[in-house]
Structures are given as C-alpha cells and as structure tokens.
Amino acid sequence: MSGQGMSGQGISGLGMNGLVLGIDAGNTKTIALIADTSGTVRGWGRAGRSNIYVQPARALAALETAASQARERAGLDDSPLSALTLSAAGADWPEDFEELNAALRRWGWAKCVEVVNDALGALRAGSLRGLGVTVVCGTSAGIAARHPGGATWHSSYWQEPEGADQLAQKTLRAVYRAELGIDPPTTLTQPVLEFFGRPDVESLLHALTGRNRCPRVMGRLARVLLDEASTGDPTSLRIVLDHGASLGEYALAAARKVGLDGDYLLTTSGGVMRHQSPILRDALLARVREAHPQVRWQASHHEPVFGALLLALEATGVNVNETVFRRLEETCPDDALFLT
C-alpha cells in the first residue's frame, strides 16, 4: 500500500539522549528494544499480542507494557528518547496509522515517532540495506518490498496465502477428506490425532466444531504438515508446494508494485519459514525465479523488531553500516525473548 506505509512527526526537536526505541507489535507477541546510536541494545521488554484489529485496548496496553519493561531494564527515567519506530500488525489503512500515532504522541515516549506496517519492519531487519522483497510467514503472513529509489509497498489485506493458522486449516481439511474417502489416505491423520489427543477423526471433528468446543492454538499444527511433507506424504507435499507457489505469486506482485525486476534480494522470516524442511521456501523461490531468475535469497538476519530499531536509528541520522548492524547482533537479548 504505497503512500501509507509510514507516518511520523519529522526529525526536528529530537531528544538529546542518543537512545532510540523500536517496537514490533505482532499477532502473537510484542517486543520492544532500546539501543544507543552505536547499535548497542540497552533494554528490552516483551508483552502479549498487540493487533488493534483484534482487541484495541489490549493491543495498546501491550505496547505500554513492552516499552515500560525496556525503559526499566535500560535504567531510564521518563525523558523522551530521540526516536521511536513502531512496526505493527494492524497498521494497514490511514485510520490505523492515525490511531497508533495518536497513542504514541499521547504517551510522549520520543520526540520523533514513526509507524510502519510490520512487513516493512521485517523487510528492514532482513539485510544490511533493507531493500528488495521480504516474505514473512509466521502465525499469519505478510509481504513487503522496497526499491532502492525509496518506493515501498506492503501486502496487508491484499494478502491471500497466509501463515500457520491457514496451513493448520488446510491440514485439517485434508484429514477430513481422507477420512471420507474423497481423497487418498494421508500420513497426516495419525500425527494430527496425536496432536489433539483424539482417538479418531470423527471425535476430532466433534471436539473442534461442537457447541462446547474449547479454543485451540491451531497454528502449531503447521509443523505437523511440514514434517509430513518432508517425509514425502503426497497430500502434505501438495499443500505445502501449492502454498509456497502462492506466496511466490504475491512476492512477485510486491516486486512489481515498487518496480523491482531482475537482480534483487528476497528474504524470508517467521516461524513457518524457519522449519527445518526447505520445501515451502523452495516452492516460493521457484515461482519467483520463473519470472526473475536472478533473484537472490537469504534468511532474515534479525528478528522483526530489529527492523523497527534500525528505522528509528536512521530517523536520527545514523548511518546503519556493517559496524552498527553487527553491534546489534552482538548485544541482542537471548533467543528466549523471541520464542513464540
């Protein structure tokens, strides 16, 4: 959505403490990091999900909690920081940016504030220059692109192939169809039953659709699907290959939107993309390279919150070079902070 990927107050009147705050507000967790202009991380915080489309009040409360923890760990008082970038799931339409910016201005955490869609934050985290296309596939999915000339685009509600939650639904559908004999048997059936602790497919269907059904964390079922695809189960392979190719179609659309073709970098991130099996990623790349054979791939260098932090540093005039980038890596909190 070019033209609505960023919103800020400008860089005049920046705080003088040389510290910036980056926040990644996601569908499963919210992470906040504070760093100085050398790239040294000084404080961090974590809270629950913070998508304003789901529970607006809880989303804003999660932002406050994560930022407060980061300030406390950094030993800071209430003085405004130099800059803040919020990379947010749910930052999609102009009114979303207005609401989030209004909250940031009300809290007064920084002199310079900026809100971007979380896919753009992930793109900035993916590589030193933060250019090209990124495909994020975690609980949900998002795609963003940035041209060297500055044009940006993110998929937002254009996005059709989603992440783990959608893959889980496709997995269940495959098991149900196999049980009815509509499709051939699949090795998905037994691990899916074990996942839910059910003796047979009918009791599983009942548990998930009956009037007294309990909420389930469905996204973790995507791991079962990817595991079975890696063993060669035809049903699982078909689902994963089709999904990867569909993600590739949308990656190509993102590239077209900002005028990228030929040789550019494609990065991937998110829990689904980090699975040990490369089948989904390879299907994505194969589709992209049908149109753009010179495209280069790498896994994202950093967690998405680092994209928000890098954007905040750039807002203060910091040149994010190799030294700054590596300093962030060296002072990054333990991986446990980011586990879903």
C-alpha positions as CSV (number, residue, x, y, z in Angstrom):
1,M,0.0,0.0,0.0
2,S,2.3,2.7,-1.2
3,G,1.8,6.1,0.3
4,Q,0.5,4.7,3.7
5,G,3.4,2.6,4.9
6,M,4.9,5.3,7.2
7,S,3.7,8.2,9.2
8,G,5.8,10.4,11.5
9,Q,6.5,13.7,13.0
10,G,9.8,14.5,11.3
11,I,13.2,14.7,13.0
12,S,13.2,18.3,14.3
13,G,13.5,18.7,18.0
14,L,14.9,15.3,18.7
15,G,15.8,14.3,22.2
16,M,19.4,14.6,23.1
17,N,20.0,11.3,24.9
18,G,21.0,9.4,21.8
19,L,18.7,6.5,22.5
20,V,16.0,5.0,20.3
21,L,13.1,2.6,20.8
22,G,12.0,0.0,18.3
23,I,8.8,-2.0,18.8
24,D,7.5,-4.9,16.9
25,A,3.7,-5.3,17.6
26,G,2.7,-8.8,16.4
27,N,-0.2,-11.2,16.3
28,T,1.4,-13.4,19.0
29,K,3.8,-11.1,20.9
30,T,5.1,-7.6,21.3
31,I,8.8,-6.9,21.6
32,A,10.5,-3.6,22.5
33,L,14.2,-2.8,22.2
34,I,16.1,0.3,23.2
35,A,19.5,1.0,21.7
36,D,22.1,3.8,21.5
37,T,23.4,5.2,18.3
38,S,26.3,2.8,18.2
39,G,23.8,-0.1,17.9
40,T,24.2,-1.3,21.4
41,V,21.0,-2.7,22.9
42,R,20.4,-1.2,26.3
43,G,17.0,-2.6,27.3
44,W,14.2,-4.9,26.2
45,G,10.7,-5.8,27.0
46,R,8.0,-8.3,26.0
47,A,4.2,-8.4,26.2
48,G,1.3,-10.2,24.5
49,R,-0.3,-9.7,21.1
50,S,-1.0,-6.2,20.0
51,N,-3.0,-6.1,16.8
52,I,-5.6,-3.2,17.1
53,Y,-7.9,-5.1,14.8
54,V,-8.3,-7.9,17.4
55,Q,-8.5,-6.1,20.7
56,P,-7.7,-2.4,20.5
57,A,-7.4,-1.7,24.2
58,R,-5.4,-4.8,24.9
59,A,-3.1,-4.0,21.9
60,L,-2.3,-0.6,23.3
61,A,-1.8,-2.0,26.8
62,A,0.7,-4.5,25.4
63,L,2.7,-1.7,23.7
64,E,2.8,0.2,27.0
65,T,4.0,-2.9,28.9
66,A,6.8,-3.8,26.5
67,A,8.1,-0.3,26.3
68,S,7.9,0.2,30.1
69,Q,9.9,-3.0,30.6
70,A,12.5,-1.9,28.1
71,R,12.9,1.5,29.7
72,E,13.2,-0.1,33.2
73,R,15.9,-2.5,32.0
74,A,17.8,0.4,30.4
75,G,17.6,2.3,33.7
76,L,15.8,5.3,32.1
77,D,13.5,7.9,33.5
78,D,10.5,9.4,31.7
79,S,12.5,11.7,29.5
80,P,11.7,11.4,25.8
81,L,14.0,9.3,23.7
82,S,15.4,10.5,20.4
83,A,13.2,8.4,18.1
84,L,10.7,5.6,18.1
85,T,9.6,3.3,15.3
86,L,6.6,1.1,15.8
87,S,6.4,-1.8,13.3
88,A,2.8,-3.0,13.8
89,A,0.5,-5.8,12.7
90,G,-2.8,-3.9,12.1
91,A,-1.1,-0.8,10.7
92,D,-2.9,-1.2,7.3
93,W,-5.2,1.8,6.5
94,P,-4.8,5.5,7.1
95,E,-7.1,5.4,10.2
96,D,-4.9,2.7,11.7
97,F,-1.8,4.9,11.4
98,E,-3.7,7.8,12.8
99,E,-4.8,5.8,15.9
100,L,-1.4,4.4,16.6
101,N,0.4,7.7,16.1
102,A,-2.1,9.4,18.4
103,A,-1.3,6.9,21.1
104,L,2.5,7.4,20.7
105,R,2.1,11.2,20.8
106,R,-0.1,10.9,23.9
107,W,2.5,8.8,25.7
108,G,5.3,11.1,24.7
109,W,8.0,8.4,24.6
110,A,10.0,10.0,21.9
111,K,10.4,13.3,20.0
112,C,10.3,11.6,16.7
113,V,7.7,8.8,16.1
114,E,7.0,6.7,13.1
115,V,4.6,3.8,12.4
116,V,5.1,1.2,9.7
117,N,3.3,-2.0,8.8
118,D,5.1,-5.0,10.4
119,A,6.0,-6.4,7.0
120,L,8.1,-3.3,6.3
121,G,9.7,-3.7,9.7
122,A,10.6,-7.2,8.8
123,L,12.0,-6.1,5.5
124,R,14.3,-3.6,7.2
125,A,15.5,-6.3,9.5
126,G,16.2,-8.8,6.8
127,S,19.5,-7.3,5.4
128,L,22.0,-4.6,5.8
129,R,20.4,-2.3,3.2
130,G,16.8,-3.3,3.9
131,L,15.9,-3.4,0.1
132,G,14.2,-6.0,-2.1
133,V,11.3,-8.2,-1.1
134,T,10.6,-10.0,2.2
135,V,8.1,-12.8,2.8
136,V,7.1,-13.2,6.5
137,C,5.3,-16.5,7.3
138,G,4.5,-17.0,10.9
139,T,1.1,-17.1,12.6
140,S,-0.1,-15.0,9.7
141,A,1.8,-13.8,6.6
142,G,2.9,-10.5,5.1
143,I,5.0,-9.4,2.2
144,A,6.8,-6.1,1.7
145,A,9.0,-4.6,-1.0
146,R,11.3,-1.6,-1.1
147,H,13.1,-0.2,-4.2
148,P,16.5,1.5,-4.0
149,G,14.7,4.7,-5.1
150,G,12.6,4.6,-2.0
151,A,9.2,3.3,-3.2
152,T,7.7,0.8,-0.7
153,W,4.6,-1.5,-0.6
154,H,3.2,-4.0,1.8
155,S,0.6,-6.6,1.1
156,S,-1.7,-6.0,4.1
157,Y,-5.3,-7.1,3.2
158,W,-4.3,-7.9,-0.3
159,Q,-2.5,-11.0,1.2
160,E,-4.3,-14.2,0.3
161,P,-1.8,-17.0,1.2
162,E,-1.4,-16.7,5.0
163,G,0.7,-18.4,7.7
164,A,0.5,-21.2,10.2
165,D,-3.2,-20.7,11.1
166,Q,-4.2,-21.1,7.5
167,L,-1.9,-24.1,7.0
168,A,-3.5,-25.7,10.0
169,Q,-6.9,-25.4,8.5
170,K,-5.7,-26.9,5.2
171,T,-4.2,-29.7,7.2
172,L,-7.5,-30.5,9.0
173,R,-9.4,-30.3,5.7
174,A,-7.0,-32.9,4.2
175,V,-7.5,-35.3,7.1
176,Y,-11.3,-34.9,6.9
177,R,-11.4,-35.5,3.2
178,A,-9.2,-38.6,3.5
179,E,-11.4,-40.0,6.3
180,L,-14.4,-39.7,3.9
181,G,-12.6,-41.3,1.1
182,I,-12.8,-38.2,-1.1
183,D,-9.0,-38.0,-1.2
184,P,-6.4,-40.8,-0.8
185,P,-5.2,-41.7,2.7
186,T,-2.6,-39.4,4.2
187,T,0.0,-39.9,6.8
188,L,-1.2,-36.6,8.3
189,T,-4.0,-38.4,10.1
190,Q,-2.2,-40.1,12.9
191,P,0.1,-37.2,14.0
192,V,-2.9,-34.8,13.8
193,L,-4.9,-37.1,16.1
194,E,-2.0,-37.3,18.5
195,F,-1.6,-33.5,18.4
196,F,-5.2,-33.1,19.6
197,G,-5.2,-36.2,21.8
198,R,-8.2,-37.8,19.9
199,P,-8.8,-41.5,19.1
200,D,-10.3,-41.0,15.7
201,V,-11.2,-38.4,13.1
202,E,-14.9,-38.1,14.0
203,S,-14.1,-37.3,17.6
204,L,-11.6,-34.7,16.4
205,L,-14.2,-33.1,14.2
206,H,-16.7,-33.1,17.1
207,A,-14.1,-31.6,19.5
208,L,-13.3,-28.7,17.1
209,T,-16.9,-27.9,15.9
210,G,-19.2,-28.9,18.7
211,R,-21.1,-26.3,20.8
212,N,-18.8,-26.9,23.8
213,R,-15.6,-26.8,21.9
214,C,-12.6,-25.2,23.6
215,P,-10.3,-22.6,21.9
216,R,-7.3,-24.2,20.3
217,V,-3.9,-23.0,19.3
218,M,-4.2,-24.1,15.8
219,G,-1.0,-22.7,14.2
220,R,1.3,-25.2,15.7
221,L,-0.4,-27.8,13.6
222,A,1.5,-26.3,10.6
223,R,4.7,-28.0,12.0
224,V,2.9,-31.4,11.6
225,L,2.1,-30.6,8.0
226,L,5.7,-29.6,7.2
227,D,7.1,-32.6,9.0
228,E,4.9,-35.0,6.9
229,A,5.7,-33.1,3.7
230,S,9.4,-33.7,4.4
231,T,8.8,-37.5,4.7
232,G,7.1,-37.5,1.2
233,D,3.4,-37.7,2.1
234,P,1.7,-36.8,-1.3
235,T,-1.1,-34.9,0.4
236,S,1.2,-32.8,2.6
237,L,3.5,-32.2,-0.3
238,R,0.7,-30.9,-2.5
239,I,-0.5,-28.5,0.2
240,V,3.0,-27.1,1.0
241,L,4.1,-26.8,-2.6
242,D,0.8,-25.0,-3.6
243,H,1.1,-22.7,-0.6
244,G,4.8,-21.8,-1.4
245,A,4.0,-21.1,-5.0
246,S,1.1,-18.8,-4.0
247,L,3.4,-16.9,-1.6
248,G,5.7,-16.6,-4.6
249,E,3.0,-15.0,-6.7
250,Y,2.4,-12.4,-4.1
251,A,6.2,-11.8,-3.7
252,L,6.2,-11.1,-7.5
253,A,3.3,-8.7,-7.1
254,A,5.1,-6.8,-4.4
255,A,8.2,-6.5,-6.6
256,R,6.0,-5.2,-9.5
257,K,4.4,-2.6,-7.2
258,V,7.7,-0.9,-6.5
259,G,9.4,-1.5,-9.8
260,L,11.8,-4.3,-8.9
261,D,12.9,-6.8,-11.5
262,G,15.9,-8.9,-12.4
263,D,18.5,-9.0,-9.6
264,Y,17.2,-8.2,-6.1
265,L,17.3,-9.8,-2.7
266,L,14.4,-11.8,-1.3
267,T,14.5,-12.5,2.4
268,T,12.2,-14.8,4.5
269,S,11.3,-14.9,8.2
270,G,8.7,-16.2,10.6
271,G,8.3,-19.5,12.4
272,V,6.9,-21.4,9.4
273,M,9.9,-20.3,7.2
274,R,12.3,-21.4,10.0
275,H,11.1,-25.0,9.8
276,Q,13.9,-27.5,9.1
277,S,12.3,-28.5,5.9
278,P,13.0,-26.1,2.9
279,I,10.1,-27.4,0.8
280,L,7.8,-24.3,1.4
281,R,10.7,-21.9,0.9
282,D,12.0,-23.7,-2.2
283,A,8.5,-23.6,-3.8
284,L,8.3,-19.9,-3.1
285,L,11.7,-19.3,-4.7
286,A,11.0,-21.5,-7.7
287,R,7.9,-19.4,-8.5
288,V,9.7,-16.1,-8.1
289,R,12.6,-17.3,-10.2
290,E,10.3,-18.3,-13.0
291,A,9.9,-14.6,-13.6
292,H,13.0,-13.2,-12.1
293,P,15.7,-15.9,-12.3
294,Q,18.5,-13.7,-10.9
295,V,16.7,-13.2,-7.5
296,R,19.0,-13.9,-4.6
297,W,17.7,-15.4,-1.3
298,Q,18.8,-15.2,2.3
299,A,17.1,-15.9,5.6
300,S,16.4,-12.7,7.5
301,H,19.4,-11.6,9.6
302,H,17.4,-10.4,12.5
303,E,14.1,-10.7,14.4
304,P,11.5,-8.2,13.0
305,V,11.9,-5.9,16.0
306,F,15.4,-5.1,14.8
307,G,13.8,-3.6,11.7
308,A,11.9,-1.1,13.9
309,L,15.1,-0.3,15.7
310,L,17.1,0.3,12.5
311,L,14.4,2.6,11.2
312,A,14.5,4.5,14.5
313,L,18.3,4.8,14.2
314,E,18.0,6.1,10.6
315,A,15.4,8.7,11.7
316,T,18.1,10.2,13.9
317,G,20.6,10.4,11.1
318,V,22.6,7.3,12.0
319,N,24.3,5.6,9.0
320,V,23.4,1.9,9.6
321,N,26.7,0.3,8.4
322,E,28.2,-3.1,8.9
323,T,29.6,-2.0,12.3
324,V,26.2,-0.9,13.7
325,F,24.5,-3.9,12.2
326,R,27.0,-6.3,13.9
327,R,26.8,-4.4,17.2
328,L,23.1,-5.1,17.3
329,E,23.7,-8.8,16.7
330,E,26.4,-8.9,19.5
331,T,24.2,-7.2,22.1
332,C,20.9,-8.8,21.1
333,P,19.0,-10.4,24.0
334,D,18.9,-14.1,24.5
335,D,16.8,-16.0,21.9
336,A,14.3,-16.9,24.6
337,L,12.9,-13.4,24.4
338,F,11.7,-14.1,20.9
339,L,10.3,-17.6,21.2
340,T,6.6,-17.9,20.4
